[in-house]
């Protein structure tokens, strides 16, 4: 099922992944073929577990294969807040793992020879208004106090780095980078299969039930009987576990991509392979990929859409940043998809019944965090580590059925506040 993304044209399709047929036995069944699922499958299979992954479409179809390709370190709250919220021991471990999560991504790419246009040029968090600078400076100080590889860029430095006068200051974190996310997800899928995991496309789980001794995940053509189940459906969670679906807000994000930049612009616009996301409430994120194409992303209306013409606000923002783009490039692809947001801005881990684990809610930081989550779920199920995030009860978002209206209102209000902040 094509979504109109650039990545579909540049990533080698998966082969040899038929639907599940018949009744099979496994140690662990994984529901969802995004980065959470395939990373979990890979790490469990490497431990020797019998793993079957069930995906409704094909691996990488959801947000894991259509996001902005930014491999960003950290969580939305700063490390001191993480340590306060979870305590010095658990919070300290969590902050360390989350901010260093890109290391795992690039290690897996190298270890498994994944061709996904990986570039480790760092992540720029940029202030676009003077009012955003104090909090960004405080985050920089917290990172530096922990010995992390970050640098502070003042207005002149960030404008030289980005080629745009729009940015007022930035925190550069050398751990960040970029990938073609669909190629990366497919590469992890192949690695999981080589390690012994069974991956099944076109296999939606229509029923999940527990007997006295085992779980059973039922698909239209088969079933998996297993000891444990991992749910990694994130922003595309269904009514299979309805409270889980209602515990996150599926916010749509859109991306447009250009033809390769002319050489003069390529040498000036984020020429060192950085990825960038703006601070603020409703902002944009962007990068120049390995072929010199500009990918510009940001919030979208809350329904699926394709084509550049669907997202004029993104091309307009690009030309606001770099007016010289007008006439210098064409815009070739546009697409969108759902991210899972949580009210507290943290990913959530749940264990609602013995042997059933769910993890979701990456709040736009899923490439690194979902990969890390898969590793840590595998370690938890093997008894090697405590949960990455303490297990919490599943708490549906109040008035969840009105989420589209709430998101639309939030975007309007957020853009107004961002505009006032930059005034």
C-alpha positions, 0 to 999 in steps of 0.5 A: 500500500503506497503512501507516496513517500520518497523512501518508497522510491529509494529503498529496496523492497522486502521479499520473502515475507508472506502472511502467517498461515496455519497454527504455530508455536513460539516463545514470543509473538510481536504485534506490529512491524515498526521499529519497536517490533523489528528491533524486539524481534532482532534482539530476542532472536539473537538470544535464541528465542522463537519469535513470530512478528505479525504485521498488518501491512508490511514492516515499515509501513507506519511511522517507522518507515515514513518519518523525517529520518532524524536520529535524535538523542534524548527525551522531550523533558531535559535530563534533570526533569527526567531524574526528578520524575523517575528518581535519581537511579531510574531516571539517571539510567533512563536519561543516559540510555535515551540520550545515547540511543543514537549509538545503538542505531548506528552500531546496528547499521554498521554491524548488519551492513544496512544501506540506509544513507546513514549520516552522523552529522549531529542534531541541531535544536534551534531557537527561533525566538529570543524567548526560547534561548534561556531554556535551551541554554539550560539544557545545554548546561545540563548536558555539558555537566554530564559530559555529553558531546554537545556544543552551544551555537550563538546566533552567528554560528547557527546561521552560518551552520544552517544558511538561514537568518531564521535561527537565533541559537542552537544546541548541537548534539554530536550523537544525532544523525539521519537515515532513510527510515524505511530502508533502516526498518527494512534492514533491521527486518532482514537482520531479524530474519537472518537471526531466526525470527519469523516475520509475517506481512499482511497478518493483522491480529484480529483476536488476542486471548489468554488461556491458563497456560499460554497466549494466542494471537489469531490472524485471518489465516492462522494463529500463534500460541506463545508464552509472551506477547509484545505490542508495538503498534504505537500511533497505529494501535487498533481496537485489539486492546482498545484502552491502549489505542485511547492512551495516546493521541495520534498526531499527523506529521507531514514531509515534503522532499525536493530535487537535489539542491544546486551545489552552491546551496548544498554547500551552504544549507546544513552542509555537514549533514546535520538534522534540525528541529525547531523549538516552539509549540508547532514547528518544523524539522528538516535535513538535507539527505545523502543525495542533497535533497531537502526534506521538510517536515511539520504538523499536518491535518489529521487525515492521510494525504499524498502529494506536494500540493497537499502540504503548501505550508511546508514548502512555504516555510522552506522558502521563508528559511531560504528564499533562494530555493524558489526556482532553484528546486522542485518539490517531488514528494509529499506524504504524512502519517501518525505519530503517537503523543502522550500527555506527559511527553514520555513513552509508556510501558505497560504490562496489563496482564502477565506475559503481555508487554506494550510500549508506545508513545515516542512523541516524535523521537521514535527512530532512536527510542523505538530501536532502544525500546526493542533492545530493552524489551528483549533484555527485560523478557530475558530477565537481564534488565528492569523495564526501560520505563517503569510499568504503569496502568493503561490510562485512556486520554479523556475525551479521546474520541474528540482527538481530531478537534483537539489537535486542530485547535492545539495547532491553531493556538500553538502557531499563534503562540509561536508567532507571538513569541517571535514577534 
